[in-house]
Amino acid sequence: MQELTVKQDEQLSDIKQFCFVFCGTLFSIPLHCVIEVGEIGNTTPVPWKEKGFLGMTDYRGLPVPVINPALISDIETDKKNPNEQKESGSLVILEEDGFKIAIVLTKFYKIIPKSINAQENEEDDKYQKFILAITIVEDKPVILLDTQKIADHYKKFLKKQFSLQKQQLKSTQIIDSKESFIKLLFFALGEVHLCFPVAEVEEVLENIAVSPLFKVAPMLRGLINVRGKVIACIDISHFLGQTPRSFNENTRFILLQEGGVEVAICVDSVSKMNEFEKIHFLPPEGLLTGEIGELASGVFQLGEATYILLSTKNIVQAKELQEYLDT
């Protein structure tokens, strides 16, 4: 482990630490990085090998990497095989520079107050770069994890895997040049970036009144009137683990058609329309868990953001809508 810089030493003394137990060992991360703790979805294995990487989980519609703190720290724990240390099912979701990570934990221990005394360990070769320092709390050693380095490392790792998988798809598929690009409409629900193929979009509406319906599926928010035609207003918020949308002057409605059925999806904002190369799409299996995976047909990386390509067909054929839509 490298010697602490003055800046790191100041951070340790000024920032509260979230301390947790994993397989008998105490770890901590800066409290300000923590955004949620709990049993958040299932971990889906993916065929990408990296030390400490257990797979992906769904956090409010976002695919998030799941990390084993014992493996990235190169420490011995109460378990013989750290790869099998997944039984707790609890995760702490943290965020560094907009990138979210899930770390497995057995249980929450306590919040370490400010002004802790952390010391670097001089035996560099025994510790991973992800350990910032070690401190003592109630006569117990606590490993302070460097969340910035963890985030940077796994962000680069996932980008590399996306790139490699795209290259593999490109080398095994022959794509007609006329069909290699697809035009997409990009929009957002909370922090989740999504899109529809423009070919499935009829128009984007705003300032539309929604007539509420009662005792119906949560996905069906009501009805809207578009030039004399009554159309179902669909809200996919709960598929993302979000609360139902609040309608206001900024709400947009994306009018879609599938198999003669028209629906309007309510969204927070519509950002742009652009062409995108199909080869960049990855199948949602393994990358998306939870209910949002039922509506998606692809996942892709654009800049720093992960986008989910939705399928109008999957939305229209959602089980909870079947008794309301004439499909």
N, C-alpha and C positions, 0 to 999 in steps of 0.2 A: 504494500500500500504506500502510495506516495505521501510525502510530508504535506500537511495541511498548509494551504496558503493563508495569508492574513484575511482575505475575503471569506474563505471557507470557515475559518475560525470564528469570524464575526457572525456568520450565518448561524453557526451552531449555537452560539450564545444568545442570539436574538430571536430564533424561531422555535416555536413549540413543536414537539415531535409526537407523531401518532405512533404509539408503541403497540405491537401485537405479537402473538405467539404463533409459531409454526413448528409443529413437531418437536416441542420442547425447547426451542430456541427463541430468544427474544430479538425482534427486529424493530426498526423504527424508520419512518419517513417523515418529511416535513408536513405538518398539519395543513398548511395552506394548499398543498397539492391534492389533498383528499377531497373527493366530491361525493362519494357514496360508499357505504359499506353494507354488505348483506349477501344473501344467497341470490345472486344475479344471474339467472339462466344456467345453461349447461355449457361445459367446455367441449367443443367439437374438435377432434384431432384433424390435422391437415398433414399432407405428405411433405412437410418442410422440416428439416432437422436443424436444430440450433440448441445449444446448451441452455437449459432453463425454460425453453419455450414449450408449453403444454398444448397449445392450440388456440382457437378463437372462441370468444363468447359474444353474445349479443348484448349491447348496452344501449337501450333506448333507440334501437334501430341501427346502431353503429357496430361494425365488426371490430372487436378489441382483442389484442393479444393477451394471453394469460401466461403469467410468469411464475416460476417456482423460486422463491427467495433463497432456499437452501442450495439449489443447484448453481445459481449464479454467484453464490458466495463461496463455493467450494468448502463447505463445512460439513461436519458429521452431525447427524440428528438422531432422534430416537428411533427412526425407521432404518431398516437395512437398505432399502432401495428407494432413494428419493424420487424416482420416476413414478412410484406408486403412491406418492403422498398427495392424493387428491380427494381423500375421503371427507374432508371437512365440508366441501361445497360452498364455503364462504369466500368472498372476494372483497378486496378493497380496490375501488376504482380511483386512480389518480390521474392528474393531467399536468404535463409540462409542455409549454409552448404550443398549446392546442392539440397535442398528441395524447391520447388516452391509453392507459395500460391497466390491466387487472392483475393483482398479485394475490395469490392464494394465502389464506391464513386459517389457523385453527380457532383462534378467538382473539378478541380485543383485550389488551392488557390495561393500559392507562395512557393518559396524555402526560408526556414529560414536559415540565414547565421550562420557561426560559432559564438562561444562565446555567446550563448543564456543563459539566467538565468532560469534554471528549478528548481522547488521546489517540494519536496515530500509532500503529504497530510497526515496529522496525523490521519484522520478518516479512519483507515484501513478497517473497516468492510463494508464500502460503495463502495469499489473499487475492481475490479478483479485484479488478479495477472498479467494480460496482460497490465496493465497501468504502464509504467516506471516512469512517472512524469507528471507534469502539468506546462506549461509556459504561458506567456502572450505575444501576438503579436498584435500590434496595438490596445491595450486595449481589446483584445478578448482572452479568455482562449483557449488554445490548449492542447489536450490530446496527449502525446507522447506514442505511443504504443511500447511495448517490443516485437520486431519481433522475437528475438531468442526464447522466451518462447512460442510465438504463433506457430512458426514452430515446435518446439519440441512437443508441445501438440498435434497438428493435425497430425503430422507424427505418433505418437504413436496410436492415435485414428484410423487412416486409417489402420495401420498394424493390429490392433485388429479386425477391421471389416472384413478385408481380411481373417484373421484366423478363425473368427466365421463363415463366409459364407462357407469356405472350410469344416469346421466340419459339417455344416448343409447338404451340398451336400453329404458328405461321409456317413452320417447317413441315407439318403433317397435313395441312389443309391447302387445297387449291381453291382460291377465291376468285370468282369472276370480277374483273376490275370494275365493272358497272355496278356490282353489288357489294363492293368492299367497304363502302361508306354508308352511314345511316345518319339522317338528320334528327337531332334530339332537341326536346324542349326541357330546359333545366329549371328546377324550382326547389324550394326548401320548406321543410316542416321543422321548426325549431333549429337545432344544429345539424340536422340530417339533410344531406344533399341527395336529391333524387332527379329522375328524368323519365320522360315518356318518348317513344318514337313519334315524331311529328306526324307521320302517316296515320296515327291513331287519334290525333287531336283535331277536333273540329274548330274550336276557338277558345279564347281565354276571356272570361267575363269578370266584371267588377261591379260594385254597387248594386248587388242583387239581394233582394229580400228572401230569407229562407223561412218558409212556413213549417214550424216544428211538428213532428209526429210523436206520439206518446205510446209507450209500451211496445217499442220496436227494438230491433238489434242496435247496439251502440254505434255500429258502423253507419247506420242510416240516420242522418241528422234531420232530414226533412225534405221538403219539395221546393223547387224553384220554378218560376214561370219564364220561359224563354220564347218570346214572340208567340204567345198563346199555347205553347207546348209545355206540359208539366213534366219535369225531369227530377229524378231522385238525386239528392245531394248526399255524397258519400264522404265520410271522414275516416281516414286510415290511421289516426293518431294512436289508437290503442294497440295497433300492430307494431308500433315503435316504442311502446311503453310510455307514451306521453298522455297528458290529460286532453280531453276534447278541446277542439279549437274554439276560441272566442271570436265570434263574427264581429268585424268592424269595417271601417272604410278602407282598410288595407288588404282585407281578405280577397283572394283571387279564386276563381272557379274555373277549373280546366274541364272543358266539355269533351267527352270521349264517346266513341261508338264502337261497339263490338257485337257482331252477329245481329245487327238490327236493334240492339238495345243501347240507349243513350244514358249516360250517367255524368254527373258533374262532381269532380273531386275538389274539395275546399283545401287551399294551401295558404301558407303565410306570405309567400312572394314568388314571383316568376322572374328569373334573372336574365336568361338569354336563350337563343336558339342557334345551334351550331351543328356542323357535320362532324362525325366522329368515326374513326376507323373501327370496323367490327372486330378486328383481330385483337383489340385491346380488352374486349369483354372476357371476363372469367366467369365460369359457372358459379351460381350462388351456393351450391352445396359445399359445406365445410367452412365457407367464409361468413355466411349468414345463418344464425340460429334463431329460434323463436318464430313468432308468427309472421314477421316481415318476410321471411324466406318463402312463405306460401304465395306472396304477391310478386316476388322478384323473378326476373329472367336473366339477370347478369349483374356483375360488379366490376367496376373499373376505377383506376386511379387517374386523377387529373390534377397535376400540380401537387399540392400538399393534401388535397381532399379526396376522400373515397366517395364515389357515387354509386347509387343503387338504381339500376334500370328496372322500372316496373312494367308489368304486363297487364294491359287492359283486360285481356281475356281472363287472367287469374283473378282480377278484382271482381269482374262481373260474375264469375262462377264461384265466388266465395260462398261457403256453406251457409253463413248467416244471412245472406241476401236472397237465397233461392225462393223463399216463400213470398218475397216482396216484388221481385223482378220477374217479368215474363220472359224467361230465357228459353 
